[in-house]
Amino acid sequence: MGRFDGRNALVTGASLGIGRACALELAREGANVG
């Protein structure tokens, strides 16, 4: 179980750089990234 299972996360600028890294980590921890 991840820390963000069942939670939603909206990451702006997720196509590259820090935003992408954040989005990938949130998804890995179980968040629904949009």
C-alpha positions in Angstrom: 0.0 0.0 0.0 1.2 3.4 -0.9 0.9 6.6 1.0 -1.5 8.0 -1.5 -3.7 5.0 -2.3 -7.1 6.3 -3.4 -6.2 9.9 -3.5 -6.2 12.3 -6.4 -3.3 14.5 -7.5 -3.2 17.2 -10.1 0.3 18.0 -11.2 0.9 21.0 -13.5 3.9 20.8 -15.8 4.0 17.0 -15.6 5.4 16.6 -19.1 9.1 17.1 -18.1 11.5 18.0 -15.4 10.5 18.2 -11.7 6.8 18.0 -12.5 7.2 14.7 -14.3 9.3 13.3 -11.5 6.6 14.4 -9.0 3.8 12.8 -11.1 5.7 9.6 -11.5 6.4 9.3 -7.7 2.8 10.1 -6.8 1.6 7.4 -9.2 4.1 5.0 -7.8 2.7 5.7 -4.3 -0.8 4.9 -5.5 -2.3 8.3 -6.4 -4.6 8.9 -9.3 -2.6 11.5 -11.3 -4.4 13.8 -13.6 
